[in-house]
């Protein structure tokens, strides 16, 4: 296997590629003509923590412990989000706290009770699983879910999750593509998606 060749004809060493942030596998870099497929964005392998975002005005502490926020009288498209809580070295975090709150399909938060609010703990493999409804949108924001994540003994990470392909993502002032849920599948009445949180 030879190394890549720069525009000026000089050989680009693997080390130089790494310096340039182009640490793709060489076969991808050298692939003739074909655009390299995007890597499947495992969030832990670049060492970056999940970005923080504002809590916003609608957090209520002490939500019930439950993995499903579906209840009688909560209409909407079912949404199942699965993923992990990981450290920056990709080790899974067991018993990490995940506290979720969101608006309903009409864009309304329950600020009196705990409708569409709940917390859970990751399992021994650091996995979490949320069953809820696809949140609606409300003025000034794109579609999002609020989350607080905390590993045992760690500080609280407050953030928000977003959905790809939303018109509002372009105009929402705090939208962050790092926080897009991944592998979204939209079947009639049911969406699924994945997201891995990465904690320091
Ligand atoms: Fe919100």
Boltz pocket constraint, residues with backbone or C-beta under 6 A from the ligand:
constraints:
  - pocket:
      binder: B
      contacts: [[A, 56], [A, 58], [A, 103], [A, 141], [A, 144], [A, 146]]
      max_distance: 6.0
